[in-house]
Amino acid sequence: MSITCSESWLQVKLRRTPLLNDLQPLQNELSLGIGCPVNMVEVDFFGFLYLLTFCGIRVSVRAVIISTNNISFDCFGSTNQ
């Protein structure tokens, strides 16, 4: 996973590898924070690119921007984070 941010946006890239029980996640099974779906699909990655005011992202400004969030994987109706 790679995370990049600025003062206004957050980008998360998640490698397309099996996560749970050797199942590879599908685009519609992943979300960032509060219901923000994958909005970038690359050959090896799923990506999320959202403004910091979306998805329930919490920001704390100190020397750098620190963003906290979660990525959910919903396979067969169960949520794993």
C-alpha positions as CSV (number, residue, x, y, z in Angstrom):
1,M,0.0,0.0,0.0
2,S,1.2,3.5,-0.7
3,I,-0.2,6.7,0.7
4,T,0.4,10.2,-0.7
5,C,-1.2,13.4,0.5
6,S,-1.3,17.1,0.2
7,E,-3.0,19.9,2.1
8,S,-6.2,19.1,0.2
9,W,-6.2,15.4,-1.0
10,L,-5.4,11.9,0.0
11,Q,-4.3,9.2,-2.5
12,V,-4.1,5.5,-1.5
13,K,-2.9,2.7,-3.8
14,L,-3.6,-0.9,-2.8
15,R,-1.7,-3.6,-4.7
16,R,-4.0,-6.1,-6.4
17,T,-3.0,-9.2,-4.4
18,P,-5.0,-11.7,-2.5
19,L,-6.0,-10.4,0.9
20,L,-8.1,-13.1,2.7
21,N,-8.1,-16.8,2.0
22,D,-6.2,-16.3,-1.2
23,L,-9.2,-14.3,-2.7
24,Q,-8.3,-11.4,-4.9
25,P,-10.5,-8.4,-4.1
26,L,-12.7,-6.9,-6.8
27,Q,-13.1,-3.2,-7.3
28,N,-16.7,-3.1,-5.9
29,E,-15.6,-4.9,-2.7
30,L,-13.2,-2.2,-1.5
31,S,-14.0,1.2,0.0
32,L,-12.1,3.9,1.8
33,G,-13.4,5.4,5.0
34,I,-17.1,6.0,5.0
35,G,-18.3,4.5,1.7
36,C,-15.8,6.0,-0.8
37,P,-15.3,3.5,-3.6
38,V,-12.2,2.7,-5.7
39,N,-12.0,5.5,-8.3
40,M,-8.7,4.6,-10.0
41,V,-8.0,1.1,-11.5
42,E,-4.6,0.3,-12.8
43,V,-3.1,-3.0,-13.9
44,D,-1.4,-3.8,-10.5
45,F,-3.3,-1.4,-8.2
46,F,-6.7,-0.2,-7.0
47,G,-6.6,3.4,-6.1
48,F,-8.5,6.0,-4.1
49,L,-8.1,9.7,-4.7
50,Y,-10.3,12.0,-2.6
51,L,-10.3,15.5,-1.1
52,L,-9.6,15.5,2.6
53,T,-13.2,16.7,3.2
54,F,-14.6,13.4,1.9
55,C,-14.8,9.8,3.2
56,G,-14.7,10.8,6.9
57,I,-11.0,11.5,6.7
58,R,-9.6,13.0,9.9
59,V,-6.7,15.4,9.6
60,S,-4.4,16.6,12.3
61,V,-2.0,19.4,11.4
62,R,1.3,19.4,13.3
63,A,4.6,19.5,11.4
64,V,3.0,17.5,8.6
65,I,-0.5,16.4,7.6
66,I,-1.5,13.1,9.3
67,S,-4.5,11.4,7.8
68,T,-6.1,8.4,9.3
69,N,-8.7,6.3,7.7
70,N,-9.5,2.7,6.8
71,I,-9.9,0.5,3.8
72,S,-12.7,-2.1,4.0
73,F,-12.8,-5.3,2.1
74,D,-16.4,-6.7,1.9
75,C,-16.4,-10.2,0.5
76,F,-19.6,-12.3,0.8
77,G,-21.2,-9.8,3.1
78,S,-18.5,-9.7,5.8
79,T,-16.4,-6.7,6.4
80,N,-12.6,-7.0,7.2
81,Q,-10.4,-4.0,7.9
